[in-house]
Amino acid sequence: MPRFVGLMAVDAREAAAARGVLLAAPDRPDFYRTVVDYVVRQYPPPGAEVPRGAVVTVWFEFREGEGGGGAGVREPRVPRPGGGGLERELDRPKDPFEAITG
């Protein structure tokens, strides 16, 4: 299995054809028209033994306007949650049958 990570799409396709494996790119439906995007991940990993005709999955870097996170806000939230565990000492529970006097 060759290393496709770091190759442009066109070079990855050529290397795969030379080794007799097929490439699949789930994040690029237009993979066979993709030219200059770089492979950032592959499965199976480089060096793994696979039979001729096996399918190798590759993923590409984000294009402009793609990705960009979306996992939410990353800044610290105020107020921070209080400490807990051994750092926090709790009051003893009150007697539930204690008479309330006013």
Buried (B, 14 or more C-beta within 10 A) or exposed (E): BBEBBEBBBEBBBEBBEEBEBEBEBEBBEEBEEBEEBBBBEBEBEEEEEEEEEBEBBBBBEEEEEEEEEEEEEEEEEEEEEEEEEEEEEEEEEEEEEEEEEE
